[in-house]
Amino acid sequence: MFDTILIPTDGSDHAEAAAETGIELATVHDATVHVACVADTGPLGDLRLPGDAASAEDAMRGRAQEHVDAIVDRAEAAGLEVTGTVLEGPPESELLEYAREIDADVIVMGTRGRGGVHRLAMGSVTDHVVRFGEIPVLVANSGAHPDEDAS
């Protein structure tokens, strides 16, 4: 039923919980896993940071790669065929485009569990992917209370 599973991550606890669900699903279906993190560099690309990072954009890409690598390692440890990638741009559109490119059968994503005013004010990548994508989305709730990380 599922041959190709996309697991987006942003490194949050919610994304980590969803990754576990995605890896379990892939194991059951012997599916290929694609892990993606979007470095939403936007207008910060030219901002210079102190230290070794040449720019904010480079730092964002590096952090995104770390998030991807962590889940790729877990999927490989589960014996799955896995590919990891860092995308750049607006997360909502980049994830949907990538899902189409790889012909994903399902996208397994986390949610912070925000609703109402929080979702309206903050937006939600998961909400956007569910509403505007044509690929089924499995939203894996981490079980955290919705107000725990509403900072």
C-alpha positions in Angstrom: 0.0 0.0 0.0 2.8 2.5 0.9 6.0 2.2 -1.2 7.3 5.7 -0.6 6.9 7.6 2.7 8.0 11.2 3.2 8.9 12.2 6.7 9.4 16.0 7.0 11.3 17.2 10.1 12.1 20.5 11.8 14.0 18.9 14.7 11.2 19.5 17.2 9.9 16.8 19.6 6.7 16.6 17.6 8.6 15.9 14.4 10.7 13.3 16.2 7.6 11.5 17.4 6.2 11.6 13.9 9.4 10.2 12.5 9.1 7.2 14.8 5.6 6.6 13.5 6.8 7.0 9.9 9.7 4.6 10.4 7.3 2.0 12.0 4.9 2.4 9.0 7.7 2.0 6.6 8.9 -1.1 8.4 5.5 -2.7 8.2 5.1 -1.9 4.4 8.8 -2.3 3.5 8.7 1.2 2.1 11.4 3.6 1.1 11.7 6.6 3.4 12.5 10.1 2.3 13.4 12.5 5.1 13.3 16.2 4.4 14.0 19.4 6.3 13.3 22.8 4.8 15.8 25.6 5.5 13.6 28.6 5.3 16.4 31.0 4.7 14.2 33.8 3.3 15.7 37.3 3.7 18.3 36.2 6.2 20.6 34.8 3.5 23.1 37.7 3.5 23.2 38.1 7.3 26.7 37.4 8.6 27.1 35.6 11.9 30.1 35.6 14.3 32.2 32.5 14.4 32.6 29.8 11.8 29.3 30.1 10.0 29.7 32.2 6.8 26.1 33.3 6.9 22.7 32.7 8.6 21.8 30.8 5.5 24.7 28.4 5.9 23.9 28.0 9.6 20.2 27.1 8.8 21.3 24.6 6.1 23.7 23.0 8.6 21.1 22.7 11.3 18.5 21.3 8.8 21.1 18.7 7.7 21.6 17.6 11.3 17.9 17.1 11.7 17.8 15.0 8.6 20.8 13.0 9.5 19.4 12.0 12.9 16.2 10.5 11.3 18.1 8.9 8.4 20.3 7.1 11.0 17.3 5.8 12.8 15.6 4.6 9.6 18.9 2.9 8.5 19.1 1.2 11.9 15.6 -0.1 11.3 16.9 -1.7 8.0 15.0 0.7 5.7 16.1 2.2 2.4 16.3 5.9 3.2 17.2 9.2 1.5 17.7 12.5 3.2 17.5 15.9 1.7 17.6 19.6 2.8 15.2 21.8 0.8 15.2 25.6 0.7 12.3 28.0 0.5 8.9 28.2 2.1 8.4 24.9 3.9 4.7 24.5 2.9 5.3 24.7 -0.8 8.7 23.0 -0.8 7.4 19.9 1.0 4.4 19.5 -1.3 6.6 19.9 -4.4 9.2 17.4 -3.1 6.4 14.9 -2.2 5.2 15.1 -5.8 8.8 14.7 -7.2 9.4 11.5 -5.2 5.8 10.2 -5.9 5.2 9.9 -2.1 2.3 7.6 -1.2 1.9 9.3 2.2 3.5 12.1 4.2 3.9 11.5 8.0 4.1 14.8 9.9 3.9 16.0 13.4 1.8 18.8 14.8 2.2 21.0 17.8 -1.5 20.6 18.5 -2.2 24.2 18.2 -5.6 25.3 17.1 -7.8 28.3 17.1 -6.0 31.6 17.6 -2.6 30.0 17.8 -3.0 28.4 14.3 -4.4 31.6 12.8 -1.6 33.7 14.3 1.3 31.3 13.8 0.3 29.3 10.7 1.0 25.7 10.4 3.0 23.8 7.9 1.2 20.6 8.7 -2.2 22.4 8.3 -1.1 23.8 4.9 0.1 20.4 3.6 -3.1 18.7 4.7 -5.4 21.4 3.2 -3.6 22.0 -0.1 -1.7 18.8 -0.9 -3.1 15.9 -3.0 -1.1 13.3 -1.1 -2.5 11.6 2.0 -1.1 13.0 5.2 -0.8 11.0 8.5 -0.6 13.5 11.3 1.2 11.9 14.2 0.4 13.8 17.5 3.3 13.6 20.0 0.8 13.4 22.9 2.2 16.7 24.3 -0.3 19.1 25.8 -1.1 21.8 23.3 0.0 24.6 25.6 3.3 23.1 26.6 5.4 24.7 23.9 3.1 27.7 23.0 6.0 30.1 23.5 
